[in-house]
Amino acid sequence: MEPDVLNRLRRVAARQTLTLTHYGRKSGKSYEVTIWFVLDDEKFYIGTANVNRQWVRNVQKTPQVKLSIGGETFEGTARFLTDRSEHERAMTAIRRKYWMFRPIIELGRFLATVGLMRDKTGSLEVLLAG
């Protein structure tokens, strides 16, 4: 990641949410969603509790995205993390940042482990341009 982009990102990394602009799988129309994110060293992650959401499916089809965080705008390419260890690294960073929601997150993990709920979590790494 370029030093200027990383410095701009570090200035807004403590924010709770960002606005992700993604593009429709069929229409190509732009859409926005407000979601959690985390900067972990120089890796930028976005997580989801449900990989079947429209925005996730759109990003998988068209990985070019725009991110708006605290007055800063970034462009990049999202990569859905299919490797389990990469996904766990991203989710660990997300759980660390959003510690106040950890009981809810852990309950979901437990219910998935015992088979009462399906694990539909997913994560993406965004490689920022510039």
N, C-alpha and C positions, 0 to 999 in steps of 0.2 A: 504494500500500500504506500502511495506517495506520502512523504512527510507532511505536506500541507493538508492533504485530505485527512490524515490521521490526527493532526493537531486540531482541525475543525471538529472532527468527530469526538475527540476526547473532551472538548469543551461542552458538548451536549449529551455525553454518554450517561450522565446521572438522571436525565429525564426519564419519566416513567413510560411514555408511549411515543410512537412515531406515526406518521401517516404514510402508508405505503400506497403508491400508485401502481396498479397492475392493469393488464390488458386482456379483454375478453378472448376466450379461446376461439370463438367463431366470428364475433363481430369486430374484434380488434379495438373496440371502444375502451377508453380508459375508465377505471373505477378506483375508488379510494377505500381503504380500510384502516382503522386505528388499531394498532397492535403493540404488544410488548416486544422489546429487543434487548440485546446486551452486546457490549463490546468486551471481549475477553482477550486481553493482550492486543494483538492486531487482527483478531478474527471477529467478524460481525455476524451475529446470529439472530434469527427470528424463530420463535417457536409457535406451535399451534397445538391445541388440545384435540383438534379434529382434522385429520388430513383430507377429509371429504368436503371441506368447505370450498365454496366456489373460488375464493381468492387463491387458495393453495393450488387447485386444479388449473386455474389460469396461469399462475406463475410457473407451474411445471411445463405448460405448453409454450408459454412465451416468457422466458426468464429475465428479460430486460425490465428493470423496475426503477422507480424514483422514490426516494425517501425524503420526507420533510420532518426535521427534528429541531425544535427550538429556534426557528428562524433560519436554519441551515438547510440546504437542499443538496442531495447527493444522487448520483446515478450509478447503477451497477447491474451486475448479472447475478441472479440467485441460482444456487445449486442445492437441490433437495438432497439431504444427507441420508443415503440409503445404508451406509456402513454403520453398524450398530454402535461401534466405539465412538465414531464421530458424533452420532446423534446423542449419545450419553454425555459426551463432553459439552455439547451445546446445552443440553437440558440441565446439567449440573451448574453451568454458569447462570442459566435463567433462574433456577431455584435459589441460587446464592443471591442474586440481585433482588428477586421478588420474595424474600424470606417471609414477609408477612402473610403470604398466601400458601406457605408451605404445608400447613395442615390439610388444606383442600387438595393440594397437589399429591401429597402422600396418601391421602384417602383413595384417590383415583388410582394410584399405583398399586396399592394394596388390593383394591377390588379387582383390578386386572390380573394380578398375580394369583388370586384365589378363584378366578374364572367367573366372577359375578359381573364383570364389565370387560368389554374389549378395549385394548390399548390402541387408541387412534391418534396418539401423539405423533408429531413430526417436527422436524426442524430444517431450517435452511441456512446456509452460509451465503452471505452476499459479498461478492467481490466488487469493491467500489472502483469506479473509473477515476482517472485523473491522477 
